[in-house]
Amino acid sequence: MVANDLAQRIPDEDVAAKRAEALDGVLHHASPSEVIESALRIVGRERLALVSSFGTESAALLKLMAEVDPAIPVIFLDTGWLFEETLAYRDRLIAALGLRDVRSIRPLDEALQREDPNGELWFSDPDACCRIRKVEPLKRALAPFDAWINGRKRFQGGLRGAIPVVEADGLRLKFNPFANVKPADIAAIYAQAELPPHPLTASGFLSVGCMPCSSRAQPDEDARDSRWRGRPKSECGIHTVKT
């Protein structure tokens, strides 16, 4: 049965990969708004979600999405380790942008009790901490959807340096509307829409995730350098593990 299931799944993933490649060719130079509009038209609102951390650059993508359709579901992973400022910022942006369907997803209590009963897993095994607090909750949250939108950008470097505009994520389509944008483009969206900044940017945080694994950036650092400082880790796993 397992072999048969696998045999049936492989062609499906091949089809998803070919479809993503074809769409990327069409949308490779499209504007972020055009990418979001295309995703909505191709998949439909009921089968499309946007995943947002409500971090330091998130308002720009959320603003463009709200202009296309503010009822597109937004998935927010509330890990239990987020800054209070991020939770307040989420609520402020929901109100300011008129977002109609923001879903705050938390890790399962049984997973936390089993694998992180003392709340110290972030220190001993940050990959496992991200798995139970981000990767597994996102997998559950995306179950009803055929495609998702995220805010990664090539200028962030590392594994993000060559992302396409559309890619396959297992059987799902994954849209990266901001793949081609520059920092100045993000700043322009904030300025033109008068978007509020994340409260922690004034304190030197260029990238904000969970409290134990986020730090203030130094003058010569990129935003992602301040995450998981001192560890050979640059991604939480939601973009490196198939959902």
C-alpha positions in Angstrom: 0.0 0.0 0.0 2.8 2.4 0.9 4.6 1.7 -2.4 1.4 2.2 -4.4 0.7 5.5 -2.6 4.2 6.7 -3.3 3.9 5.7 -7.0 0.8 7.7 -7.3 2.3 10.7 -5.5 5.4 11.1 -7.6 3.7 12.1 -10.8 1.5 14.6 -8.9 4.7 16.3 -7.6 6.2 16.2 -11.0 3.1 17.9 -12.4 3.2 20.5 -9.6 6.8 21.3 -10.3 6.2 21.7 -14.1 3.2 23.9 -13.4 5.2 26.1 -11.0 8.0 26.4 -13.6 5.6 27.4 -16.3 3.9 30.0 -14.0 7.3 31.3 -13.0 8.2 31.9 -16.6 5.0 34.0 -17.0 5.3 35.9 -13.8 9.1 36.2 -13.5 9.0 39.9 -14.1 5.5 40.7 -12.8 4.9 43.2 -10.1 4.1 41.9 -6.6 0.5 42.9 -7.0 0.3 41.1 -10.3 1.7 38.0 -8.7 -0.9 38.1 -5.9 -3.7 38.8 -8.4 -2.6 35.8 -10.5 -2.4 33.5 -7.5 -5.9 34.5 -6.5 -7.2 34.0 -10.1 -5.5 30.7 -10.5 -6.2 29.1 -7.2 -9.2 31.0 -5.8 -9.6 32.6 -2.3 -10.8 29.4 -0.6 -7.6 27.5 -1.6 -5.0 30.3 -1.2 -3.3 31.5 2.0 -0.7 34.1 2.8 1.7 33.2 5.6 3.0 36.2 7.5 5.2 36.7 10.6 4.0 40.3 11.1 7.7 41.1 11.3 9.7 44.1 10.3 8.8 44.1 6.6 5.5 42.2 6.7 3.2 45.2 6.4 4.3 45.9 2.8 3.1 42.5 1.5 0.0 42.5 3.7 -0.9 46.0 2.3 -0.6 44.8 -1.3 -2.6 41.7 -0.5 -5.3 43.8 1.1 -5.6 45.9 -2.0 -6.2 42.8 -4.1 -8.5 41.0 -1.6 -8.5 41.6 2.2 -10.3 38.4 2.7 -7.5 36.1 1.6 -6.7 33.9 4.6 -3.6 35.0 6.5 -1.7 32.4 8.6 0.2 33.7 11.6 2.4 31.2 13.6 2.1 32.2 17.2 5.0 30.1 18.6 4.6 31.0 22.2 8.0 32.7 22.1 7.0 35.9 20.2 7.6 39.4 21.4 4.6 41.1 22.9 5.4 43.9 20.4 4.8 41.5 17.5 1.5 40.4 18.9 0.4 44.0 19.3 1.7 44.9 15.8 -0.3 42.0 14.4 -3.5 43.4 15.9 -2.7 46.9 14.7 -2.1 45.9 11.1 -5.3 43.8 11.1 -7.3 46.9 12.0 -5.3 49.3 9.8 -5.4 47.2 6.7 -8.9 45.7 7.2 -7.7 42.1 7.1 -10.7 39.8 7.4 -9.3 36.4 8.0 -6.1 36.2 10.1 -5.6 32.8 11.7 -3.2 32.6 14.6 -1.9 29.1 14.8 -0.2 27.7 17.9 1.8 24.6 18.4 0.0 21.6 19.9 0.1 21.4 23.7 1.0 17.7 23.6 4.0 18.4 21.3 5.2 21.1 23.7 4.7 18.8 26.8 6.4 15.9 25.1 9.4 17.7 23.5 9.8 21.0 25.3 8.4 20.6 28.8 10.9 23.1 30.3 10.8 25.6 27.5 14.6 25.2 26.8 14.5 23.4 23.5 15.4 26.6 21.7 18.8 26.5 23.4 19.5 22.8 23.2 18.1 22.0 19.7 16.8 25.1 17.8 15.9 23.0 14.8 13.6 20.8 16.9 12.1 23.9 18.5 11.3 25.4 15.1 9.8 22.1 14.0 7.3 21.8 16.8 6.5 25.5 17.0 6.6 26.5 13.3 7.0 23.7 10.7 4.3 21.3 12.1 1.8 24.0 12.9 2.1 25.4 9.4 1.7 22.0 7.9 -1.6 21.7 9.8 -2.7 25.2 8.9 -2.0 24.7 5.1 -3.8 21.4 4.9 -7.0 23.0 3.3 -5.0 25.1 0.8 -3.5 24.4 -2.7 -1.1 27.3 -2.7 0.4 29.9 -0.4 2.1 33.3 -0.6 5.1 34.4 1.5 7.3 37.4 1.7 10.8 36.1 1.0 13.2 38.3 -1.0 16.3 37.5 -2.9 18.2 40.4 -1.4 18.0 38.6 2.0 20.7 36.3 0.7 21.6 32.8 1.8 19.1 30.2 0.7 16.8 33.0 -0.5 19.3 34.4 -3.0 17.9 32.5 -6.0 14.2 31.9 -5.2 11.8 32.0 -8.1 8.6 34.0 -8.2 6.7 30.7 -8.3 7.9 27.3 -7.0 6.5 24.0 -6.1 6.2 23.1 -2.4 5.3 19.4 -2.6 1.9 19.3 -4.2 1.3 23.0 -3.6 2.2 26.1 -5.5 4.2 28.6 -3.5 4.2 32.3 -4.7 7.0 34.7 -3.8 5.7 38.1 -4.9 8.6 40.0 -3.4 11.4 37.8 -4.9 12.5 40.6 -7.2 12.0 43.6 -5.0 14.8 45.8 -3.5 14.9 47.3 0.0 14.1 50.7 -1.6 10.9 49.1 -3.0 9.8 48.0 0.5 10.6 51.4 2.0 8.5 53.0 -0.8 5.5 50.9 0.0 5.7 51.8 3.7 6.1 55.5 2.9 3.4 55.8 0.3 0.8 53.9 2.4 2.1 55.5 5.7 2.4 52.0 7.2 3.4 51.8 10.8 6.8 50.2 11.4 7.3 47.2 13.7 7.8 48.6 17.2 11.2 46.9 17.6 12.8 48.4 14.6 13.5 51.6 16.6 15.5 49.4 19.0 17.8 48.1 16.3 15.9 44.9 15.3 16.0 44.4 11.5 14.5 41.0 11.6 12.2 39.8 14.3 11.2 36.2 15.1 11.0 34.4 18.4 12.5 36.2 21.4 15.3 33.8 22.2 16.6 33.6 18.6 16.3 37.3 17.6 18.8 40.0 18.4 19.7 43.6 17.4 21.7 43.9 14.2 25.2 45.4 14.2 25.9 48.2 11.8 27.7 46.0 9.3 25.1 43.1 9.4 22.3 42.2 7.1 18.9 41.6 8.7 19.1 37.8 8.7 22.5 37.9 10.4 20.7 38.8 13.7 18.7 35.6 13.8 20.0 32.4 15.6 23.2 34.4 16.3 26.3 32.2 16.7 24.6 29.1 15.2 24.9 27.5 11.8 21.3 28.2 11.1 19.6 30.7 8.9 16.1 29.3 8.3 13.4 28.1 10.7 12.4 25.3 8.3 9.0 26.4 6.9 10.8 27.2 3.6 13.2 24.3 3.6 10.8 21.5 4.5 7.9 20.5 2.2 4.5 21.4 3.7 
